[in-house]
Amino acid sequence: MASVLGGRPGLRSGAAAVLAAAVVAVSVGGPAGASADTGGSEGGGSDSPTALPEAAMVAEGGECLPPSETVIDREVWTEGALGLPEARGFADGGGVTVAVVGSGVDDTAAALDGAVDGAGEDCVGFGTFLAGIVAARGQDDSGMVGVAPAARVLAVGVTDDRGVADAQDLAGGIESAVGDGADVVLVGAPVPAAGGDTGIGAALRTAADADALVVAPATVPTDGGPVAALPGPGPGVLAVAATGPDGAPAESEPAVDADGEPVRADLAAPGRAAMGVGPGGDGHFTSGGDAVAAAFVAGTAALLRSHEPDLDAGAVAERLTSTAYPAPGAASEALLGAGTLDPVAALTAVPAPREAGAAPEAAAFSPDPPTPPTVGRTLAVAGGSALLILVLAVGAAAVRHGRTRRT
């Protein structure tokens, strides 16, 4: 098995300041690399972005992740990019439990206080980071809020203190999460795909029988580059790939599996320059990767299951993929699957009328692609509305002209 690395190369020292700038959304400026500052409550001026510490998937050293001393009080880019404020107007995740299967969840941060079942130590901090992406409660002095802030988090620890797990650990974690009533199971443990009977198949059947949707990273980082991750795409599983603040795939080309075939993703979501909470207090961290992207999808699944509780896990997966923004071209499709996650479209999709016995099809309300800055999205929507009004006006005039000629 290839060894799993902790964190992406190049996200250290001075580069962390650039990443922190990308984390925060600016009111009119561009995405990653813009001159935005973090504006954190612990300091950092407009000319010197505050560097956030990284919560890596796997720890490189033998020490636990120390608490962050920086709290960012500005809205992060993922809020506008995914239209999350609008999406939370339809549902907040109430009544839904999302299991985070990974390194554990520390609920010391006020944003997770009272939101986590099974909370405890999280030496790596990555499980806590994922839990915050899914369900962090909004705080007055923080720009960080989870996708589904009223959802419950179920912490299922399966890794060692470095964040490493194997297939049997993951399979047991999925079964434990389902047994404890999870509606959505988020896989946050880095387990490269391997041959042999790992117990994953049985765990997925257990999840399917319990109507639990499994959301997992499409790949995990190793010392040889990204490789296919367990459990992999298939019935009852959504495999998720990461995008950056500009909407482009986080990777330039698909990873390949043991047979040399491209690793397939079902869906894509933000997975670079993401901000979240961590262990030991209210300070913020940054992280990335397909598992972070999967956390955004798991949170959106919680919104959808809260909004439409009669939808089963398969219907939730179909809704999320069918309402995604399509990947632009064959190259991107290989990296982004069905396209980029669109929470608002998923929550507002209206099933088209169908004959008895026919497969369901969704006619989705689809706003413009969620890429920052949000002002561009607003202008595009306004422009589309103006065009629609113009078409209706021309049509009405033609009808009146026809009636005049007949009289």
Buried (B, 14 or more C-beta within 10 A) or exposed (E): EEEBBBBBEEBEEEEBBBBBBBBBBBEEEBBBBBEBBBBBBBEBEEEEBBBBBBBBBBBEEEEBBEBBBBBBBBBBBBBBBBBBEBBBEBBBBBBBBBBBBBBBBBBBBBBBEEBBBBBEBBBBBBBBBBBBBBBBBEBEEBBBBBBBBBBBBBBBBBBBBBBBBBBBBBBBBBBBBBEEEBBBBBBBBBBBBBEEEBBBEEBBEBBBEBBBBBBBBBBBBBEEEBBBBBBBBBEBBBBBBBBBBBBBBBBEEBBBBEEEEEBBBBBBBBBBBBBBBBBBBBBBBBBBBBBBBBBBBBBBBBBBBBBBEEBEBEBBBBBBBBBBBEBBEEEBBBBBBBBBBBBBBBBBBEEEEEEEEEEEEBEBBBBBBBBBBBEBBEEEEEEEEEEEEEEEEEEEEEEEEEEEEEE
